[in-house]
Amino acid sequence: VYEVHATIVVERPTQKQILIGKGGSMLKDIGTEARKEINKILDTKIHLILFVKVKKDWRNRPSDLKAFGYDKSE
């Protein structure tokens, strides 16, 4: 069993609240579906640990876009 840590980045605290959902229910659902897909792709069981981080205006910073794999120069 592998342990996978993933961070979901949003721009505003309200987006974080929506993503987590009441009592963490939305984040739990997202994690469950993501875990199933990753298990299928890797053909092995994983333990998925999700974090939600607020990073204001990350979509407008080339360095952040590149760090997240959205490099426009490619």
mmCIF file of the N, C-alpha and C atoms, coordinates in Angstrom:
data_MODEL
# 
_entry.id   MODEL 
# 
loop_
_atom_site.group_PDB 
_atom_site.id 
_atom_site.type_symbol 
_atom_site.label_atom_id 
_atom_site.label_alt_id 
_atom_site.label_comp_id 
_atom_site.label_asym_id 
_atom_site.label_entity_id 
_atom_site.label_seq_id 
_atom_site.pdbx_PDB_ins_code 
_atom_site.Cartn_x 
_atom_site.Cartn_y 
_atom_site.Cartn_z 
_atom_site.occupancy 
_atom_site.B_iso_or_equiv 
_atom_site.pdbx_formal_charge 
_atom_site.auth_seq_id 
_atom_site.auth_comp_id 
_atom_site.auth_asym_id 
_atom_site.auth_atom_id 
_atom_site.pdbx_PDB_model_num 
ATOM 1   N N  . VAL A 1 1  ? 0.855   -1.180 0.000   1.00 0.00 ? 1  VAL A N  1 
ATOM 2   C CA . VAL A 1 1  ? 0.000   0.000  0.000   1.00 0.00 ? 1  VAL A CA 1 
ATOM 3   C C  . VAL A 1 1  ? 0.893   1.233  0.000   1.00 0.00 ? 1  VAL A C  1 
ATOM 4   N N  . TYR A 1 2  ? 0.622   2.125  -0.950  1.00 0.00 ? 2  TYR A N  1 
ATOM 5   C CA . TYR A 1 2  ? 1.363   3.378  -1.045  1.00 0.00 ? 2  TYR A CA 1 
ATOM 6   C C  . TYR A 1 2  ? 0.566   4.499  -0.399  1.00 0.00 ? 2  TYR A C  1 
ATOM 7   N N  . GLU A 1 3  ? 1.275   5.493  0.119   1.00 0.00 ? 3  GLU A N  1 
ATOM 8   C CA . GLU A 1 3  ? 0.622   6.663  0.692   1.00 0.00 ? 3  GLU A CA 1 
ATOM 9   C C  . GLU A 1 3  ? 0.847   7.835  -0.257  1.00 0.00 ? 3  GLU A C  1 
ATOM 10  N N  . VAL A 1 4  ? -0.241  8.442  -0.708  1.00 0.00 ? 4  VAL A N  1 
ATOM 11  C CA . VAL A 1 4  ? -0.185  9.554  -1.648  1.00 0.00 ? 4  VAL A CA 1 
ATOM 12  C C  . VAL A 1 4  ? -0.733  10.796 -0.959  1.00 0.00 ? 4  VAL A C  1 
ATOM 13  N N  . HIS A 1 5  ? 0.060   11.865 -0.964  1.00 0.00 ? 5  HIS A N  1 
ATOM 14  C CA . HIS A 1 5  ? -0.371  13.148 -0.421  1.00 0.00 ? 5  HIS A CA 1 
ATOM 15  C C  . HIS A 1 5  ? -0.631  14.082 -1.597  1.00 0.00 ? 5  HIS A C  1 
ATOM 16  N N  . ALA A 1 6  ? -1.780  14.739 -1.607  1.00 0.00 ? 6  ALA A N  1 
ATOM 17  C CA . ALA A 1 6  ? -2.122  15.657 -2.694  1.00 0.00 ? 6  ALA A CA 1 
ATOM 18  C C  . ALA A 1 6  ? -2.716  16.929 -2.106  1.00 0.00 ? 6  ALA A C  1 
ATOM 19  N N  . THR A 1 7  ? -2.378  18.046 -2.722  1.00 0.00 ? 7  THR A N  1 
ATOM 20  C CA . THR A 1 7  ? -2.903  19.336 -2.297  1.00 0.00 ? 7  THR A CA 1 
ATOM 21  C C  . THR A 1 7  ? -3.757  19.910 -3.411  1.00 0.00 ? 7  THR A C  1 
ATOM 22  N N  . ILE A 1 8  ? -4.961  20.315 -3.064  1.00 0.00 ? 8  ILE A N  1 
ATOM 23  C CA . ILE A 1 8  ? -5.865  20.991 -3.989  1.00 0.00 ? 8  ILE A CA 1 
ATOM 24  C C  . ILE A 1 8  ? -5.749  22.477 -3.675  1.00 0.00 ? 8  ILE A C  1 
ATOM 25  N N  . VAL A 1 9  ? -5.365  23.266 -4.669  1.00 0.00 ? 9  VAL A N  1 
ATOM 26  C CA . VAL A 1 9  ? -5.140  24.697 -4.461  1.00 0.00 ? 9  VAL A CA 1 
ATOM 27  C C  . VAL A 1 9  ? -6.320  25.485 -5.008  1.00 0.00 ? 9  VAL A C  1 
ATOM 28  N N  . VAL A 1 10 ? -6.838  26.388 -4.186  1.00 0.00 ? 10 VAL A N  1 
ATOM 29  C CA . VAL A 1 10 ? -7.929  27.281 -4.576  1.00 0.00 ? 10 VAL A CA 1 
ATOM 30  C C  . VAL A 1 10 ? -7.479  28.717 -4.336  1.00 0.00 ? 10 VAL A C  1 
ATOM 31  N N  . GLU A 1 11 ? -8.219  29.671 -4.906  1.00 0.00 ? 11 GLU A N  1 
ATOM 32  C CA . GLU A 1 11 ? -7.813  31.072 -4.790  1.00 0.00 ? 11 GLU A CA 1 
ATOM 33  C C  . GLU A 1 11 ? -8.447  31.810 -3.618  1.00 0.00 ? 11 GLU A C  1 
ATOM 34  N N  . ARG A 1 12 ? -9.600  31.342 -3.161  1.00 0.00 ? 12 ARG A N  1 
ATOM 35  C CA . ARG A 1 12 ? -10.307 32.087 -2.113  1.00 0.00 ? 12 ARG A CA 1 
ATOM 36  C C  . ARG A 1 12 ? -10.762 31.159 -0.984  1.00 0.00 ? 12 ARG A C  1 
ATOM 37  N N  . PRO A 1 13 ? -10.833 31.686 0.229   1.00 0.00 ? 13 PRO A N  1 
ATOM 38  C CA . PRO A 1 13 ? -11.311 30.883 1.362   1.00 0.00 ? 13 PRO A CA 1 
ATOM 39  C C  . PRO A 1 13 ? -12.717 30.320 1.142   1.00 0.00 ? 13 PRO A C  1 
ATOM 40  N N  . THR A 1 14 ? -13.560 31.060 0.430   1.00 0.00 ? 14 THR A N  1 
ATOM 41  C CA . THR A 1 14 ? -14.917 30.557 0.180   1.00 0.00 ? 14 THR A CA 1 
ATOM 42  C C  . THR A 1 14 ? -14.884 29.318 -0.717  1.00 0.00 ? 14 THR A C  1 
ATOM 43  N N  . GLN A 1 15 ? -13.934 29.281 -1.660  1.00 0.00 ? 15 GLN A N  1 
ATOM 44  C CA . GLN A 1 15 ? -13.788 28.097 -2.508  1.00 0.00 ? 15 GLN A CA 1 
ATOM 45  C C  . GLN A 1 15 ? -13.351 26.897 -1.671  1.00 0.00 ? 15 GLN A C  1 
ATOM 46  N N  . LYS A 1 16 ? -12.489 27.152 -0.705  1.00 0.00 ? 16 LYS A N  1 
ATOM 47  C CA . LYS A 1 16 ? -12.034 26.085 0.182   1.00 0.00 ? 16 LYS A CA 1 
ATOM 48  C C  . LYS A 1 16 ? -13.209 25.522 0.975   1.00 0.00 ? 16 LYS A C  1 
ATOM 49  N N  . GLN A 1 17 ? -14.051 26.406 1.494   1.00 0.00 ? 17 GLN A N  1 
ATOM 50  C CA . GLN A 1 17 ? -15.223 25.964 2.258   1.00 0.00 ? 17 GLN A CA 1 
ATOM 51  C C  . GLN A 1 17 ? -16.138 25.097 1.402   1.00 0.00 ? 17 GLN A C  1 
ATOM 52  N N  . ILE A 1 18 ? -16.367 25.526 0.168   1.00 0.00 ? 18 ILE A N  1 
ATOM 53  C CA . ILE A 1 18 ? -17.231 24.770 -0.744  1.00 0.00 ? 18 ILE A CA 1 
ATOM 54  C C  . ILE A 1 18 ? -16.614 23.406 -1.039  1.00 0.00 ? 18 ILE A C  1 
ATOM 55  N N  . LEU A 1 19 ? -15.324 23.386 -1.314  1.00 0.00 ? 19 LEU A N  1 
ATOM 56  C CA . LEU A 1 19 ? -14.636 22.144 -1.653  1.00 0.00 ? 19 LEU A CA 1 
ATOM 57  C C  . LEU A 1 19 ? -14.642 21.145 -0.497  1.00 0.00 ? 19 LEU A C  1 
ATOM 58  N N  . ILE A 1 20 ? -14.468 21.637 0.703   1.00 0.00 ? 20 ILE A N  1 
ATOM 59  C CA . ILE A 1 20 ? -14.480 20.750 1.868   1.00 0.00 ? 20 ILE A CA 1 
ATOM 60  C C  . ILE A 1 20 ? -15.898 20.275 2.164   1.00 0.00 ? 20 ILE A C  1 
ATOM 61  N N  . GLY A 1 21 ? -16.860 21.169 2.048   1.00 0.00 ? 21 GLY A N  1 
ATOM 62  C CA . GLY A 1 21 ? -18.252 20.789 2.284   1.00 0.00 ? 21 GLY A CA 1 
ATOM 63  C C  . GLY A 1 21 ? -18.572 20.681 3.766   1.00 0.00 ? 21 GLY A C  1 
ATOM 64  N N  . LYS A 1 22 ? -19.832 20.496 4.044   1.00 0.00 ? 22 LYS A N  1 
ATOM 65  C CA . LYS A 1 22 ? -20.296 20.415 5.430   1.00 0.00 ? 22 LYS A CA 1 
ATOM 66  C C  . LYS A 1 22 ? -19.740 19.157 6.092   1.00 0.00 ? 22 LYS A C  1 
ATOM 67  N N  . GLY A 1 23 ? -18.999 19.360 7.152   1.00 0.00 ? 23 GLY A N  1 
ATOM 68  C CA . GLY A 1 23 ? -18.415 18.235 7.867   1.00 0.00 ? 23 GLY A CA 1 
ATOM 69  C C  . GLY A 1 23 ? -17.376 17.467 7.072   1.00 0.00 ? 23 GLY A C  1 
ATOM 70  N N  . GLY A 1 24 ? -16.856 18.076 6.011   1.00 0.00 ? 24 GLY A N  1 
ATOM 71  C CA . GLY A 1 24 ? -15.846 17.417 5.185   1.00 0.00 ? 24 GLY A CA 1 
ATOM 72  C C  . GLY A 1 24 ? -16.413 16.432 4.179   1.00 0.00 ? 24 GLY A C  1 
ATOM 73  N N  . SER A 1 25 ? -17.732 16.456 4.009   1.00 0.00 ? 25 SER A N  1 
ATOM 74  C CA . SER A 1 25 ? -18.379 15.453 3.153   1.00 0.00 ? 25 SER A CA 1 
ATOM 75  C C  . SER A 1 25 ? -17.965 15.553 1.686   1.00 0.00 ? 25 SER A C  1 
ATOM 76  N N  . MET A 1 26 ? -17.828 16.756 1.166   1.00 0.00 ? 26 MET A N  1 
ATOM 77  C CA . MET A 1 26 ? -17.454 16.919 -0.238  1.00 0.00 ? 26 MET A CA 1 
ATOM 78  C C  . MET A 1 26 ? -16.014 16.453 -0.468  1.00 0.00 ? 26 MET A C  1 
ATOM 79  N N  . LEU A 1 27 ? -15.123 16.841 0.425   1.00 0.00 ? 27 LEU A N  1 
ATOM 80  C CA . LEU A 1 27 ? -13.724 16.433 0.287   1.00 0.00 ? 27 LEU A CA 1 
ATOM 81  C C  . LEU A 1 27 ? -13.594 14.913 0.414   1.00 0.00 ? 27 LEU A C  1 
ATOM 82  N N  . LYS A 1 28 ? -14.393 14.319 1.269   1.00 0.00 ? 28 LYS A N  1 
ATOM 83  C CA . LYS A 1 28 ? -14.388 12.860 1.411   1.00 0.00 ? 28 LYS A CA 1 
ATOM 84  C C  . LYS A 1 28 ? -14.813 12.195 0.103   1.00 0.00 ? 28 LYS A C  1 
ATOM 85  N N  . ASP A 1 29 ? -15.868 12.728 -0.516  1.00 0.00 ? 29 ASP A N  1 
ATOM 86  C CA . ASP A 1 29 ? -16.336 12.173 -1.792  1.00 0.00 ? 29 ASP A CA 1 
ATOM 87  C C  . ASP A 1 29 ? -15.281 12.325 -2.888  1.00 0.00 ? 29 ASP A C  1 
ATOM 88  N N  . ILE A 1 30 ? -14.657 13.495 -2.940  1.00 0.00 ? 30 ILE A N  1 
ATOM 89  C CA . ILE A 1 30 ? -13.596 13.737 -3.927  1.00 0.00 ? 30 ILE A CA 1 
ATOM 90  C C  . ILE A 1 30 ? -12.456 12.752 -3.707  1.00 0.00 ? 30 ILE A C  1 
ATOM 91  N N  . GLY A 1 31 ? -12.061 12.586 -2.463  1.00 0.00 ? 31 GLY A N  1 
ATOM 92  C CA . GLY A 1 31 ? -10.972 11.671 -2.130  1.00 0.00 ? 31 GLY A CA 1 
ATOM 93  C C  . GLY A 1 31 ? -11.290 10.229 -2.477  1.00 0.00 ? 31 GLY A C  1 
ATOM 94  N N  . THR A 1 32 ? -12.518 9.822  -2.212  1.00 0.00 ? 32 THR A N  1 
ATOM 95  C CA . THR A 1 32 ? -12.929 8.445  -2.510  1.00 0.00 ? 32 THR A CA 1 
ATOM 96  C C  . THR A 1 32 ? -12.855 8.163  -4.003  1.00 0.00 ? 32 THR A C  1 
ATOM 97  N N  . GLU A 1 33 ? -13.404 9.073  -4.804  1.00 0.00 ? 33 GLU A N  1 
ATOM 98  C CA . GLU A 1 33 ? -13.383 8.880  -6.259  1.00 0.00 ? 33 GLU A CA 1 
ATOM 99  C C  . GLU A 1 33 ? -11.961 8.945  -6.811  1.00 0.00 ? 33 GLU A C  1 
ATOM 100 N N  . ALA A 1 34 ? -11.161 9.881  -6.305  1.00 0.00 ? 34 ALA A N  1 
ATOM 101 C CA . ALA A 1 34 ? -9.775  9.996  -6.765  1.00 0.00 ? 34 ALA A CA 1 
ATOM 102 C C  . ALA A 1 34 ? -8.986  8.739  -6.406  1.00 0.00 ? 34 ALA A C  1 
ATOM 103 N N  . ARG A 1 35 ? -9.187  8.229  -5.205  1.00 0.00 ? 35 ARG A N  1 
ATOM 104 C CA . ARG A 1 35 ? -8.492  7.020  -4.773  1.00 0.00 ? 35 ARG A CA 1 
ATOM 105 C C  . ARG A 1 35 ? -8.837  5.836  -5.673  1.00 0.00 ? 35 ARG A C  1 
ATOM 106 N N  . LYS A 1 36 ? -10.114 5.711  -6.008  1.00 0.00 ? 36 LYS A N  1 
ATOM 107 C CA . LYS A 1 36 ? -10.535 4.621  -6.899  1.00 0.00 ? 36 LYS A CA 1 
ATOM 108 C C  . LYS A 1 36 ? -9.826  4.716  -8.251  1.00 0.00 ? 36 LYS A C  1 
ATOM 109 N N  . GLU A 1 37 ? -9.764  5.922  -8.805  1.00 0.00 ? 37 GLU A N  1 
ATOM 110 C CA . GLU A 1 37 ? -9.114  6.115  -10.106 1.00 0.00 ? 37 GLU A CA 1 
ATOM 111 C C  . GLU A 1 37 ? -7.614  5.825  -10.035 1.00 0.00 ? 37 GLU A C  1 
ATOM 112 N N  . ILE A 1 38 ? -6.970  6.315  -8.978  1.00 0.00 ? 38 ILE A N  1 
ATOM 113 C CA . ILE A 1 38 ? -5.529  6.084  -8.835  1.00 0.00 ? 38 ILE A CA 1 
ATOM 114 C C  . ILE A 1 38 ? -5.252  4.600  -8.625  1.00 0.00 ? 38 ILE A C  1 
ATOM 115 N N  . ASN A 1 39 ? -6.075  3.945  -7.815  1.00 0.00 ? 39 ASN A N  1 
ATOM 116 C CA . ASN A 1 39 ? -5.934  2.494  -7.622  1.00 0.00 ? 39 ASN A CA 1 
ATOM 117 C C  . ASN A 1 39 ? -6.000  1.766  -8.959  1.00 0.00 ? 39 ASN A C  1 
ATOM 118 N N  . LYS A 1 40 ? -6.950  2.183  -9.798  1.00 0.00 ? 40 LYS A N  1 
ATOM 119 C CA . LYS A 1 40 ? -7.133  1.545  -11.101 1.00 0.00 ? 40 LYS A CA 1 
ATOM 120 C C  . LYS A 1 40 ? -5.915  1.788  -12.007 1.00 0.00 ? 40 LYS A C  1 
ATOM 121 N N  . ILE A 1 41 ? -5.434  3.022  -12.036 1.00 0.00 ? 41 ILE A N  1 
ATOM 122 C CA . ILE A 1 41 ? -4.297  3.376  -12.888 1.00 0.00 ? 41 ILE A CA 1 
ATOM 123 C C  . ILE A 1 41 ? -3.029  2.646  -12.450 1.00 0.00 ? 41 ILE A C  1 
ATOM 124 N N  . LEU A 1 42 ? -2.771  2.628  -11.154 1.00 0.00 ? 42 LEU A N  1 
ATOM 125 C CA . LEU A 1 42 ? -1.543  2.020  -10.639 1.00 0.00 ? 42 LEU A CA 1 
ATOM 126 C C  . LEU A 1 42 ? -1.671  0.519  -10.399 1.00 0.00 ? 42 LEU A C  1 
ATOM 127 N N  . ASP A 1 43 ? -2.886  0.029  -10.443 1.00 0.00 ? 43 ASP A N  1 
ATOM 128 C CA . ASP A 1 43 ? -3.163  -1.387 -10.188 1.00 0.00 ? 43 ASP A CA 1 
ATOM 129 C C  . ASP A 1 43 ? -2.614  -1.833 -8.831  1.00 0.00 ? 43 ASP A C  1 
ATOM 130 N N  . THR A 1 44 ? -2.762  -0.968 -7.850  1.00 0.00 ? 44 THR A N  1 
ATOM 131 C CA . THR A 1 44 ? -2.363  -1.272 -6.478  1.00 0.00 ? 44 THR A CA 1 
ATOM 132 C C  . THR A 1 44 ? -3.170  -0.391 -5.534  1.00 0.00 ? 44 THR A C  1 
ATOM 133 N N  . LYS A 1 45 ? -3.227  -0.771 -4.284  1.00 0.00 ? 45 LYS A N  1 
ATOM 134 C CA . LYS A 1 45 ? -3.979  0.019  -3.312  1.00 0.00 ? 45 LYS A CA 1 
ATOM 135 C C  . LYS A 1 45 ? -3.141  1.189  -2.828  1.00 0.00 ? 45 LYS A C  1 
ATOM 136 N N  . ILE A 1 46 ? -3.820  2.309  -2.613  1.00 0.00 ? 46 ILE A N  1 
ATOM 137 C CA . ILE A 1 46 ? -3.149  3.495  -2.079  1.00 0.00 ? 46 ILE A CA 1 
ATOM 138 C C  . ILE A 1 46 ? -3.955  4.046  -0.915  1.00 0.00 ? 46 ILE A C  1 
ATOM 139 N N  . HIS A 1 47 ? -3.273  4.824  -0.096  1.00 0.00 ? 47 HIS A N  1 
ATOM 140 C CA . HIS A 1 47 ? -3.922  5.600  0.961   1.00 0.00 ? 47 HIS A CA 1 
ATOM 141 C C  . HIS A 1 47 ? -3.775  7.052  0.520   1.00 0.00 ? 47 HIS A C  1 
ATOM 142 N N  . LEU A 1 48 ? -4.872  7.713  0.211   1.00 0.00 ? 48 LEU A N  1 
ATOM 143 C CA . LEU A 1 48 ? -4.851  9.077  -0.317  1.00 0.00 ? 48 LEU A CA 1 
ATOM 144 C C  . LEU A 1 48 ? -5.134  10.075 0.797   1.00 0.00 ? 48 LEU A C  1 
ATOM 145 N N  . ILE A 1 49 ? -4.231  11.029 0.953   1.00 0.00 ? 49 ILE A N  1 
ATOM 146 C CA . ILE A 1 49 ? -4.386  12.081 1.956   1.00 0.00 ? 49 ILE A CA 1 
ATOM 147 C C  . ILE A 1 49 ? -4.485  13.406 1.210   1.00 0.00 ? 49 ILE A C  1 
ATOM 148 N N  . LEU A 1 50 ? -5.624  14.083 1.348   1.00 0.00 ? 50 LEU A N  1 
ATOM 149 C CA . LEU A 1 50 ? -5.866  15.339 0.636   1.00 0.00 ? 50 LEU A CA 1 
ATOM 150 C C  . LEU A 1 50 ? -5.763  16.537 1.565   1.00 0.00 ? 50 LEU A C  1 
ATOM 151 N N  . PHE A 1 51 ? -5.219  17.613 1.025   1.00 0.00 ? 51 PHE A N  1 
ATOM 152 C CA . PHE A 1 51 ? -5.151  18.896 1.707   1.00 0.00 ? 51 PHE A CA 1 
ATOM 153 C C  . PHE A 1 51 ? -5.756  19.937 0.778   1.00 0.00 ? 51 PHE A C  1 
ATOM 154 N N  . VAL A 1 52 ? -6.349  20.971 1.340   1.00 0.00 ? 52 VAL A N  1 
ATOM 155 C CA . VAL A 1 52 ? -6.870  22.086 0.548   1.00 0.00 ? 52 VAL A CA 1 
ATOM 156 C C  . VAL A 1 52 ? -6.154  23.342 1.026   1.00 0.00 ? 52 VAL A C  1 
ATOM 157 N N  . LYS A 1 53 ? -5.540  24.051 0.089   1.00 0.00 ? 53 LYS A N  1 
ATOM 158 C CA . LYS A 1 53 ? -4.745  25.232 0.417   1.00 0.00 ? 53 LYS A CA 1 
ATOM 159 C C  . LYS A 1 53 ? -5.260  26.431 -0.367  1.00 0.00 ? 53 LYS A C  1 
ATOM 160 N N  . VAL A 1 54 ? -5.351  27.569 0.303   1.00 0.00 ? 54 VAL A N  1 
ATOM 161 C CA . VAL A 1 54 ? -5.722  28.824 -0.355  1.00 0.00 ? 54 VAL A CA 1 
ATOM 162 C C  . VAL A 1 54 ? -4.432  29.532 -0.760  1.00 0.00 ? 54 VAL A C  1 
ATOM 163 N N  . LYS A 1 55 ? -4.325  29.838 -2.049  1.00 0.00 ? 55 LYS A N  1 
ATOM 164 C CA . LYS A 1 55 ? -3.172  30.575 -2.565  1.00 0.00 ? 55 LYS A CA 1 
ATOM 165 C C  . LYS A 1 55 ? -3.714  31.650 -3.495  1.00 0.00 ? 55 LYS A C  1 
ATOM 166 N N  . LYS A 1 56 ? -3.839  32.838 -2.969  1.00 0.00 ? 56 LYS A N  1 
ATOM 167 C CA . LYS A 1 56 ? -4.477  33.939 -3.685  1.00 0.00 ? 56 LYS A CA 1 
ATOM 168 C C  . LYS A 1 56 ? -3.775  34.227 -5.020  1.00 0.00 ? 56 LYS A C  1 
ATOM 169 N N  . ASP A 1 57 ? -4.598  34.365 -6.059  1.00 0.00 ? 57 ASP A N  1 
ATOM 170 C CA . ASP A 1 57 ? -4.134  34.751 -7.400  1.00 0.00 ? 57 ASP A CA 1 
ATOM 171 C C  . ASP A 1 57 ? -3.100  33.807 -8.014  1.00 0.00 ? 57 ASP A C  1 
ATOM 172 N N  . TRP A 1 58 ? -3.101  32.530 -7.655  1.00 0.00 ? 58 TRP A N  1 
ATOM 173 C CA . TRP A 1 58 ? -2.107  31.610 -8.205  1.00 0.00 ? 58 TRP A CA 1 
ATOM 174 C C  . TRP A 1 58 ? -2.226  31.484 -9.720  1.00 0.00 ? 58 TRP A C  1 
ATOM 175 N N  . ARG A 1 59 ? -3.433  31.672 -10.247 1.00 0.00 ? 59 ARG A N  1 
ATOM 176 C CA . ARG A 1 59 ? -3.615  31.535 -11.702 1.00 0.00 ? 59 ARG A CA 1 
ATOM 177 C C  . ARG A 1 59 ? -2.962  32.665 -12.483 1.00 0.00 ? 59 ARG A C  1 
ATOM 178 N N  . ASN A 1 60 ? -2.607  33.756 -11.807 1.00 0.00 ? 60 ASN A N  1 
ATOM 179 C CA . ASN A 1 60 ? -2.006  34.905 -12.487 1.00 0.00 ? 60 ASN A CA 1 
ATOM 180 C C  . ASN A 1 60 ? -0.487  34.966 -12.325 1.00 0.00 ? 60 ASN A C  1 
ATOM 181 N N  . ARG A 1 61 ? 0.109   33.976 -11.681 1.00 0.00 ? 61 ARG A N  1 
ATOM 182 C CA . ARG A 1 61 ? 1.554   33.960 -11.477 1.00 0.00 ? 61 ARG A CA 1 
ATOM 183 C C  . ARG A 1 61 ? 2.184   32.842 -12.312 1.00 0.00 ? 61 ARG A C  1 
ATOM 184 N N  . PRO A 1 62 ? 3.010   33.221 -13.288 1.00 0.00 ? 62 PRO A N  1 
ATOM 185 C CA . PRO A 1 62 ? 3.651   32.211 -14.133 1.00 0.00 ? 62 PRO A CA 1 
ATOM 186 C C  . PRO A 1 62 ? 4.418   31.151 -13.335 1.00 0.00 ? 62 PRO A C  1 
ATOM 187 N N  . SER A 1 63 ? 5.061   31.549 -12.248 1.00 0.00 ? 63 SER A N  1 
ATOM 188 C CA . SER A 1 63 ? 5.826   30.571 -11.457 1.00 0.00 ? 63 SER A CA 1 
ATOM 189 C C  . SER A 1 63 ? 4.904   29.521 -10.837 1.00 0.00 ? 63 SER A C  1 
ATOM 190 N N  . ASP A 1 64 ? 3.729   29.945 -10.373 1.00 0.00 ? 64 ASP A N  1 
ATOM 191 C CA . ASP A 1 64 ? 2.767   28.993 -9.807  1.00 0.00 ? 64 ASP A CA 1 
ATOM 192 C C  . ASP A 1 64 ? 2.198   28.092 -10.896 1.00 0.00 ? 64 ASP A C  1 
ATOM 193 N N  . LEU A 1 65 ? 1.865   28.682 -12.038 1.00 0.00 ? 65 LEU A N  1 
ATOM 194 C CA . LEU A 1 65 ? 1.335   27.880 -13.142 1.00 0.00 ? 65 LEU A CA 1 
ATOM 195 C C  . LEU A 1 65 ? 2.335   26.807 -13.559 1.00 0.00 ? 65 LEU A C  1 
ATOM 196 N N  . LYS A 1 66 ? 3.595   27.188 -13.643 1.00 0.00 ? 66 LYS A N  1 
ATOM 197 C CA . LYS A 1 66 ? 4.632   26.229 -14.024 1.00 0.00 ? 66 LYS A CA 1 
ATOM 198 C C  . LYS A 1 66 ? 4.768   25.136 -12.959 1.00 0.00 ? 66 LYS A C  1 
ATOM 199 N N  . ALA A 1 67 ? 4.743   25.526 -11.691 1.00 0.00 ? 67 ALA A N  1 
ATOM 200 C CA . ALA A 1 67 ? 4.866   24.552 -10.596 1.00 0.00 ? 67 ALA A CA 1 
ATOM 201 C C  . ALA A 1 67 ? 3.722   23.547 -10.607 1.00 0.00 ? 67 ALA A C  1 
ATOM 202 N N  . PHE A 1 68 ? 2.545   23.975 -11.066 1.00 0.00 ? 68 PHE A N  1 
ATOM 203 C CA . PHE A 1 68 ? 1.377   23.096 -11.111 1.00 0.00 ? 68 PHE A CA 1 
ATOM 204 C C  . PHE A 1 68 ? 1.250   22.355 -12.442 1.00 0.00 ? 68 PHE A C  1 
ATOM 205 N N  . GLY A 1 69 ? 2.229   22.547 -13.328 1.00 0.00 ? 69 GLY A N  1 
ATOM 206 C CA . GLY A 1 69 ? 2.221   21.815 -14.596 1.00 0.00 ? 69 GLY A CA 1 
ATOM 207 C C  . GLY A 1 69 ? 1.498   22.515 -15.726 1.00 0.00 ? 69 GLY A C  1 
ATOM 208 N N  . TYR A 1 70 ? 1.226   23.803 -15.567 1.00 0.00 ? 70 TYR A N  1 
ATOM 209 C CA . TYR A 1 70 ? 0.543   24.566 -16.614 1.00 0.00 ? 70 TYR A CA 1 
ATOM 210 C C  . TYR A 1 70 ? 1.510   25.540 -17.261 1.00 0.00 ? 70 TYR A C  1 
ATOM 211 N N  . ASP A 1 71 ? 2.611   25.045 -17.777 1.00 0.00 ? 71 ASP A N  1 
ATOM 212 C CA . ASP A 1 71 ? 3.630   25.891 -18.382 1.00 0.00 ? 71 ASP A CA 1 
ATOM 213 C C  . ASP A 1 71 ? 3.191   26.286 -19.787 1.00 0.00 ? 71 ASP A C  1 
ATOM 214 N N  . LYS A 1 72 ? 2.941   27.576 -20.001 1.00 0.00 ? 72 LYS A N  1 
ATOM 215 C CA . LYS A 1 72 ? 2.460   28.071 -21.295 1.00 0.00 ? 72 LYS A CA 1 
ATOM 216 C C  . LYS A 1 72 ? 3.530   28.015 -22.379 1.00 0.00 ? 72 LYS A C  1 
ATOM 217 N N  . SER A 1 73 ? 4.804   27.921 -22.007 1.00 0.00 ? 73 SER A N  1 
ATOM 218 C CA . SER A 1 73 ? 5.879   27.942 -22.997 1.00 0.00 ? 73 SER A CA 1 
ATOM 219 C C  . SER A 1 73 ? 6.036   26.609 -23.723 1.00 0.00 ? 73 SER A C  1 
ATOM 220 N N  . GLU A 1 74 ? 5.343   25.568 -23.276 1.00 0.00 ? 74 GLU A N  1 
ATOM 221 C CA . GLU A 1 74 ? 5.476   24.248 -23.916 1.00 0.00 ? 74 GLU A CA 1 
ATOM 222 C C  . GLU A 1 74 ? 4.571   24.119 -25.107 1.00 0.00 ? 74 GLU A C  1 
# 
